Amino acid sequence: MKRFQNSMLMLIAFSMFALLAVKMTAQQASPQPQEVFAFYYSPDKLLGVEWQIFERNDEITGFSCTIQKFEKDSTLSHLLDFEFAIDDENLFFKDIGENIVYYNFYKYDLDLEPGMYELKVKSKSENGESQPSASTYLWYDKDEYKNDIYFTEYPEMYASVGKLYQSHVKAQSYDNDKTIKYSLTEAPQGMTINEDSGLIEFTPTESGNPYFVVRATNAADPTEYLEMYFVLTVVDCQNLANITGKIIYDESVENKIGIILAYQIAADGSINQAGGMDVYDQGDFNLTLDKGSYYIYFMLFDKFDDNEFYNQGEWYKDALTMEQAELITVDCGETVSIEMLVGDQMEFTKYKVSGTVTLKDGTVLSNSIVVFESVNNDNDSTFWGGYQKSVETDENGYYEVLLPDLFNYTAFCFVSESKNPGVYRPQYWKNTYNPFEATVIELTADISGIDFVFDEDDINYPDGSISGKVMSSDNIPLEGAFVIAFLVKSFDGEPNSDLYQGFAAITDEEGEYKFEYMNYGEYIVFAYPNDMNYTPGFYRENNVAALTWEDASIIKHDGFTPLKERNIILPVIEAVQGIGLIEGEVTSTGGGIRNDVVGEAISGASIFLVNESGATNKYNKSSNNGIYRLTGIAAGNYQLIVDKVGYKSHKEWVEVGEDGVIDGHDIQLSPESVSSVEDNTTTLGLNVFPNPASSEIQLTVNSTTTNLTVEVYNMIGVKILYQSINSVIGNGTYSLDVSDLNPGMYIIKVIDGQKNTIDKIIINR
């Protein structure tokens, strides 16, 4: 009867910031509770709440707890307030050293309905009460309480490199009538637990966040057990460092509540959140951290009014992006004090933007939705989301909206019209269905004439659909991703004005997208996530997404048959921070289906920077005038990939030095012919052996030409090996040296004239 207590058994709530200890040094009336943790056991109607006080204070006289319940519409409704004195018989506390006191309180006869709850705790003294703790959340499912074992004592969550870590875990049955045995089902090397006492011992050799899973088992019945997952924070310092200071709010800031976060640069160059805390109107904060280098980020909870979505904060010092921020380095035991001015550098003016939505014949389209989304003014993709505002057209098809000038914007329109509900494709300003072709709007004054004109062609497409999901490589559905279907070939082979044009959809909360009323033809599908942690890419059948359109899987659509489960799997971006920069302009060599002029700027080109292991480090798009810019690049060798549907992709290796700036790195793309993209499913009777291989593979191919081309791609679609082979017509066997490939899985593609076939190979040493 396996149960993970942290996932549902008692359901344990979690604090938003539990990676490192966070202390509040403001001169409050009473110290603020931290690291709040809660569970609920319905058979006994028992609520358990635990917390810590990081500055021992013998003047504390008691505590209070507030519980709110999440309703179906995600709003919070107040449920209960209760208080208890420091000498309450159900309050227990323990001094655990370093001026930290651990508390837990049990409230009986509390009848909760199943659902999600928010809890906050405050301390009280003769001088008044503290600020409330950070929120902790509790999920109660009435069907989860099948096990009679629960944990009563939890291990310390902090350890030091090279120092013996010793901490106990305890569990019991609710009637305390069972003998409990302890074991580790998952643990870092060298960690042990005493099966009788629950004593955990471990001497860490490096800093980080190793996890372990403790199993508490009924000795008389091994099928009855409970497991709990813990994450241990291992630091280099015996005496931790502090970054302390004050948020100074500008007079324009009304809601003086926010969150401050510390991001640490790890030894491998990756950037990880290392601590954080809520900051209230006094503005005081203190982050207790391991030695290292940190970027500090602060965000107000409500930056704008009118329920506008805005997720960009401010970086120390006076910066809007991490690349512009000042790095703070602290050593063990060191305290660094800073001040952050909030509001002054974020001053903005709102301008009115207006327009109409109509059909080409002038028919007004009322109740249509126009959406404005921010893009950073410097074309930096640090924040892919940001500010978003939508507005609905009135009975005359007119709309107007006020937008802050902090950003440039793109706009798109969804039509809702009774005669043809849901049939119109979303249109982007100006006159395109491809979001990468959208014209960027810059605000320096009020703007009118941001109009959307729909053609009857937008509603006369046949039935049939292309649908699927956009998922991360770790199987997380990606909501709010743009998905773009590009027509790359008409079935009749006739010229088509829609060729290489994109038609967009947006994924829902389950990551699902759907294109309806698409014309027949061959398509490739591209997904652009709203979450900057994932790499955009093209649909590939039963594989992770490709970076270039030439490597995408073709979807043949007859215009009538629903094509489902065209799932796009996006890998994680492996961001490594540095100070390097690559910038330049993307232009056309001229010609092609769009009749480009030589040197014409190419907007919306995807710019990828891929490391030597095949993982994407950076991504951006070229601007309206073809300019691209990749910043914050760590030193190293990279493959620079520039891709635009309808053009031959550009790939080259570049080297970025420790302080490398590569400017004026201009790229020219050549337009593809209409017949450049072919179906990649033709078989040549390819046989690969041995597979797995270590240094060499043999390819048996039934060739129709005397010249074969072999290409090897890593699992995110980057070509890493290319070789031409003099072949014989008919069956032949050829050798390929793979000794330089790292262990892992690859895609091998053999091209025989106009035909090609693919297979997977595994390199194992």
Secondary structure, DSSP 4 states (H G I P E B T S, - for coil): ---BIIIIITPPP-BS--SS-EE--S--SSPPPEEEEEEEEGGGTEEEEEEEESS--TTEEEEEEEEEEE-TTS-EEEEEEEEEETT-TTEEEEEEETTEEEEEEEE-S--PPSEEEEEEEEEEETTEEPPPPPPEEEEE-TT----SEEEEE---SEEETTS-EEEE-EEEETTS-S-EEEEEEE--TT-EE-TTT-EEEE--SS-B--EEEEEEEETTEEEEEEEEEEE-EEES-SS-EEEEEEEEE-TT-----EEEEEEEE-TTSBEEEEEEEEE-TT-EEEEEE-SEEEEEEEEES--SSTT-B----EETTTBSSGGGSPPEEE-TT-EEEEEEEESSTT---EEEEEEEEEETTS-B-TT-EEEEEEE-TT---S-SS--EEEEE--TTSEEEEEEETTSEEEEEEE---TTSTTTSPPEETTTBS-GGGPPPB--SS-B----EEE-GGGG---S-EEEEEEEETTS-B-TT-EEEEEEEE-TT----TTTT-EEEEE--TTSEEEEESPPSEEEEEEEE-SSTTB--EE--TTSBPBSSGGGSPPEEE-SSS-B----EEEPBP--BEEEEEEEEEEEE-SBTTTTBPTT-B--S-EEEEE-TTS-EEEEEE--TTSEEEEEEEPSEEEEEEEE-TTB--EEEEEEE-TT-EE-S--EEEPBPPTT----S------EEESSSBSSEEEEEEEESSSEEEEEEE-TTS-EEEEEEEE--SEEEEEEEE-TTSPSEEEEEEEEETTEEEEEEEEE--
